[in-house]
Each structure stands twice: as C-alpha cells, then as structure tokens.
Amino acid sequence: MKVLFVCLGNICRSPSAEGVFRQMTAAETDSAGTAGWHVGKPPYGPMQEAAARRGYDFSDLRARQFTQSDFERFDLIIGMDVSNLNDIEALRPSGNATRVKCFTDYAPHTGMSEVPDPYYTRDFDGALDLIESCAAGLKAEIG
C-alpha cells in the first residue's frame, strides 16, 4: 500500500502524518502540499519539536508540491481538510479511480471533520493527538 498525506504547505500536518504513520506501519508513505511555498524545506521547527517529544523524527522529510502524477503513484491519497481535498480533486485525471479521503475519516470518534493547521492555531500537541488517532484508524483499516 502506498499512502500520500497532503496538506497546504507540507511543513506541519502532512509530514507529521507521514512521520507518525511510517513509525506504525511498513506501508510506503510520502507527503505533499497543495501549495508550493515551502518546496525543499524541512518540516516546521515547532512541529518537529512537538513530535520529537513523542519520539517521532521526521527531520529527513522535505516539502514538495502535490502533482497530478501522484494519482498514478499512490493507492490512497489523504487530505487534511476540505480545502486540500478540493485542491486534490481539481487535479484528478479523467477516469482515475485512486481513493482520496479526509484523514479524520479514520478517527470519527474524535468528532473532528478536519485536522486544524497548527501553523496558524499554534496547537502542535493537539494536532499530533488528532494525527495519532487518525493514523491508528488508518492502520486498523489497511493493516
């Protein structure tokens, strides 16, 4: 299974989701952003610090922009919020059937409809709590 996590800038939510999920499973993972502002940059420092306190290290990741070819490379594409899902779907090639889901679909018990962006909310630990719940749900679904 090849899973791609997508957020806006690919410096907070999606690299965190990738880092958490790759520690839980042997699935092939990657992350990307719908915007290209941070291409080539590492995950946001405060996000990395919050993750490191929990034992996650994703300092090796670098931001990249989501592209239409990602539909061919991945079995499942996961967006962090409705805006990301809309941007992903806008690039879907005609006839492509790759599954696209919201990350919070894997943790309905949280009552959250999307993963809030900690770059703006500054709640890095809260974002990680939700990401861990969603990742556990995803792992349970795909094995």
C-alpha positions as CSV (number, residue, x, y, z in Angstrom):
1,M,0.0,0.0,0.0
2,K,1.3,3.4,-1.0
3,V,-0.2,6.3,1.0
4,L,0.3,10.0,0.3
5,F,-0.6,12.6,3.0
6,V,-1.5,16.1,1.7
7,C,-1.9,19.5,3.5
8,L,-1.4,23.1,2.4
9,G,2.3,23.8,2.7
10,N,3.7,20.3,3.6
11,I,5.5,21.6,6.6
12,C,3.2,20.7,9.5
13,R,0.3,18.3,9.2
14,S,1.2,16.1,6.2
15,P,4.8,15.5,7.2
16,S,3.6,14.8,10.8
17,A,1.0,12.3,9.5
18,E,3.7,10.7,7.3
19,G,6.2,10.5,10.2
20,V,3.6,9.1,12.7
21,F,2.2,6.6,10.2
22,R,5.6,5.3,8.9
23,Q,6.5,4.6,12.5
24,M,3.3,2.5,12.9
25,T,3.4,0.5,9.7
26,A,5.5,-0.7,6.8
27,A,3.3,1.0,4.2
28,E,5.1,3.2,1.7
29,T,4.4,6.8,2.6
30,D,5.0,10.3,1.3
31,S,3.6,13.7,1.9
32,A,3.0,16.8,-0.2
33,G,1.4,20.2,-0.1
34,T,-1.2,21.7,-2.4
35,A,0.8,25.0,-2.4
36,G,4.4,25.3,-3.4
37,W,5.5,27.9,-0.9
38,H,7.8,25.6,1.1
39,V,9.2,23.2,-1.6
40,G,12.5,21.8,-0.4
41,K,12.2,23.0,3.2
42,P,12.1,20.7,6.2
43,P,9.1,20.4,8.4
44,Y,8.3,23.4,10.6
45,G,10.6,23.7,13.6
46,P,7.9,23.9,16.3
47,M,6.1,20.9,14.8
48,Q,9.3,18.9,14.7
49,E,9.9,19.8,18.4
50,A,6.4,18.7,19.5
51,A,6.8,15.4,17.5
52,A,10.3,14.8,19.0
53,R,8.9,15.0,22.5
54,R,6.7,12.0,21.5
55,G,9.6,10.0,19.9
56,Y,8.9,10.9,16.2
57,D,11.7,12.1,13.9
58,F,10.8,13.3,10.5
59,S,13.6,15.8,10.1
60,D,14.6,13.9,6.9
61,L,11.5,15.0,5.1
62,R,11.4,17.9,2.6
63,A,8.3,19.7,1.4
64,R,7.1,19.1,-2.2
65,Q,4.1,20.1,-4.1
66,F,1.2,17.7,-4.9
67,T,1.1,16.9,-8.7
68,Q,-1.3,15.1,-11.0
69,S,1.2,12.3,-11.3
70,D,0.6,11.4,-7.6
71,F,-2.7,9.9,-8.6
72,E,-0.7,7.2,-10.5
73,R,1.9,6.7,-7.9
74,F,-0.3,6.2,-4.8
75,D,-3.1,3.8,-3.8
76,L,-4.6,6.2,-1.3
77,I,-4.3,10.0,-1.1
78,I,-5.3,11.6,2.3
79,G,-6.1,15.2,2.7
80,M,-6.0,17.1,6.0
81,D,-9.0,19.3,5.3
82,V,-11.8,20.1,2.9
83,S,-9.8,22.8,1.1
84,N,-7.0,20.3,0.5
85,L,-9.4,17.6,-0.7
86,N,-10.9,20.1,-3.2
87,D,-7.5,21.1,-4.5
88,I,-6.6,17.4,-4.9
89,E,-9.8,16.6,-6.7
90,A,-9.2,19.5,-9.1
91,L,-6.1,17.8,-10.4
92,R,-7.6,14.3,-10.7
93,P,-7.1,13.0,-14.2
94,S,-10.2,12.0,-16.1
95,G,-11.0,8.3,-15.4
96,N,-8.7,8.0,-12.5
97,A,-10.1,5.9,-9.5
98,T,-7.4,6.5,-6.8
99,R,-9.1,6.7,-3.4
100,V,-9.0,10.2,-1.8
101,K,-10.2,10.6,1.8
102,C,-10.0,13.0,4.6
103,F,-7.6,11.9,7.4
104,T,-10.3,12.4,10.1
105,D,-12.5,9.8,8.3
106,Y,-10.2,7.3,10.1
107,A,-11.0,8.7,13.6
108,P,-14.7,9.5,13.6
109,H,-14.8,9.2,17.4
110,T,-12.9,12.5,17.7
111,G,-15.8,14.5,16.2
112,M,-13.3,16.4,14.1
113,S,-14.1,17.0,10.4
114,E,-10.5,18.1,9.5
115,V,-7.0,18.4,11.0
116,P,-6.6,22.0,12.1
117,D,-3.4,23.6,10.8
118,P,-1.1,24.2,13.8
119,Y,1.0,26.7,11.7
120,Y,-2.0,29.0,12.4
121,T,-3.5,27.6,15.6
122,R,-0.1,27.1,17.3
123,D,-1.6,23.9,18.9
124,F,1.1,21.4,17.8
125,D,0.3,18.9,20.5
126,G,-3.4,19.0,19.7
127,A,-2.6,18.4,16.1
128,L,-0.4,15.5,17.0
129,D,-3.1,14.0,19.2
130,L,-5.5,14.0,16.3
131,I,-2.9,12.8,13.8
132,E,-2.1,9.8,16.1
133,S,-5.8,8.9,16.4
134,C,-6.3,9.1,12.6
135,A,-3.1,7.2,11.9
136,A,-4.2,4.4,14.3
137,G,-7.6,4.2,12.5
138,L,-5.9,4.1,9.1
139,K,-3.6,1.4,10.2
140,A,-6.5,-0.7,11.5
141,E,-8.3,-0.3,8.1
142,I,-5.4,-1.2,5.8
143,G,-3.4,-3.4,8.1
